[in-house]
Amino acid sequence: MTTIIDGNAVAEEIRSGLTDAIDALEDAGVKPGLATVLMSDDPASQTYVSMKQRDCEEVGIEAFDYELDPDTPADELYSLVDDLNADDDVHGILVQMPVPDHVDDRTVLRRIDPAKDVDGFHPENVGRLVAGDARFKPCTPHGVQKLLASVDVETEGADVVVVGRSDIVGKPMANLLIQKADDGNATVTVCHSRTKDLAAKTREADIVVAAVGVPELITGDMLSEDTVVIDVGVNRVDADNEKGYKLVGDVEFDSAKEKASAITPVPGGVGPMTRAMLLWNTVKAAAEAEGVDVDLP
Ligand code: NDP
């Protein structure tokens, strides 16, 4: 029987596990704080940011909300980041991507104090992760590791195919899985749009992580029996319903489920974990900044 990996349930476990750490911080007079910066009128970005703020409030993290008009000069965004870097109540800073074209996203990411970079995208944190000394693991791939652990899938010695090589999902996912660590030690193949025969690669895999952004690219016939399938993709496709669209992943769920030993659904798989791991990183940032020992779930 195929296990449907319940991301909502695992995310809830992470959130409730974080409350002990948040209580320990409170005992030490510290309230973790996350600043979110939104510089976009894209409804999806606005929804993501408001969900992150709501998550913070639910677990006892202070959410500092900054919204800049998309026409704001880039320098104003950079000086806001400088102010947040200097603000002791702010332990984590998240600038919601994408930013408008006149803002260089790499400059923004480099401007954030690496100790407050709870997305884990600053080059210092990327380097630390690759070197096996991660400070903040990027939220989505870290969430994938937690999902695999939740259903006792061992990565040690497993052949993992990561489809996608973005800086926010594919690359950090591969880097985490090759680390000499209990949740690493995998043999990882990274595929992308220039990969010659994607199906040949995915058929060899014990675990497939799809982070492509192409609706239902990975189909059941591209998988071997008993593959573990993690679908990171979130794609809107037209649907005959009230909204006019529905969300689908990068994996064709129905055909893949026939082959998989375990599979994440979309929605309700990786998405809730990305949000939970942002809280995790924020609590870690607060504990490290304030020198408080906490146990993280
Ligand atoms: P990007 O667009 O940055 O990267 C997509 C990657 O997929 C690229 O490496 C690209 O290759 C590769 N790719 C594209 N088409 C193909 C193909 N036909 N065959 C093989 N590889 C292909 O996307 P992201 O990594 O940012 O996001 C991927 C998906 O995950 C999206 O649907 C996004 O919405 C979702 N997402 C979900 C999150 C969550 O919390 N659930 C969080 C972040 C993202 P190349 O490099 O050659 O162009």
Residues whose N, C-alpha, C, O or C-beta is under 5 A from the ligand:
A	BS01	NDP	T140 V163 G164 R165 S166 V169 G170 C191 H192 S193 R194 A211 V212 G213 V214 V232 G233 V234 N235 V270 G271 T274
